[in-house]
Structure formats: C-alpha cells, structure tokens
Amino acid sequence: MGMRPKQIGLIAASVLATLLFATLVLAADDDSAAVQNQIRIALEKWKLDFNAGDASQVCVLFAPDLISNFRGQPEDTYNSLCANMQAALTDPAKTYHYDLEIKEILVSGDLAVVRLVWTLKVHPKDATASEVVTREPGMDIFHRQPDGSWKIQRYMAYESPGPT
C-alpha cells in the first residue's frame, strides 16, 4: 500500500505552493514595514524642516494633486496650502512649532493611511501676548509617486476642542 507517483507529485506541489504563499506573505509584511518607515521618516523630516523655518522644504511632503481639509477652513490644494505654510514661516509677528504623534500607519499597495496628531505652538514674537497651543488630530492619505517616493495626496485635520 505504498504511495503512487501521482500522489507524491500532488503532495510535493502542495508543499511548494504553501512555501511560495508563505514567502509572499512575509515579503508583503517586509514591504509594509519598509513603507511605514519611509513615511515615518518623511513626516519627521517635514516636522524638522517646518520647525527650522525652512520654507523651501515645507511643500516637499505633498503630492501635486493634494486636496486637504481643515475644520472651518476652505479646501486647500497643493498651491494654496504651500502658499499658506510659506507665509506662516515668514510671519514677522509669530513663530510656529509642530510636535508629531503618529498613532498608526496602514499600507495597502500604492496607498497608505496615517492617523496622527500634530500639536501646534504659535508663539507671538511680541512678549505681551501668550503662546497658543492646539492639538490637531488628523488622517493623511499617502500615495506612492512615480519616482517611488510617498507623498500626501489627501488629508483631513481638526482642532481638538477644549484645553490641551
């Protein structure tokens, strides 16, 4: 009652298929981790550039087809958002500083979703006014660009109500 060659072939094919599937799953996990790391690095770099007042770098994180929403503000495009950020960084009356908390990064193919909280500190250069701090929970949707980089294509952010 030995195994027939046909049965041995089926078993071997099943084992190979299982190994191939496991390899693909592990490779996908590695790719997801690599993308998460790329996005984390890009967000941290943006924060450092913004906090350093580097107006030439604050638009690099955003895709040319960006659409963004911030509670109570008109919808922004790449051009309008960049103009607003560059104007803020050259504001002679205030300085701006962001802190970043990344809650989660989910990756699927050429898209990634990031749940995060930005904490913005606006400090008047005039010593008579006090610093204003706001927490801005949000969600960024990154899209892999033709050059392989990841940029924000859509985002939504909202000020948290109440004291921080």
Sequence and secondary structure as in RCSB ss.txt:
>XXXX:A:sequence
MGMRPKQIGLIAASVLATLLFATLVLAADDDSAAVQNQIRIALEKWKLDFNAGDASQVCVLFAPDLISNFRGQPE
DTYNSLCANMQAALTDPAKTYHYDLEIKEILVSGDLAVVRLVWTLKVHPKDATASEVVTREPGMDIFHRQPDGSW
KIQRYMAYESPGPT
>XXXX:A:secstr
    HHHHHHHHHHHHHHHHHHHHHHHHHHHHHHHHHHHHHHHHHHHHHHHTT TTTTTTTEEEEEEEEETTS  
EEHHHHHHHHHHHHT TTEEEEEEEEEEEEEEETTEEEEEEEEEEEEEESSTTS  EEEEEEEEEEEEE TTS E
EEEEEEE   SS  
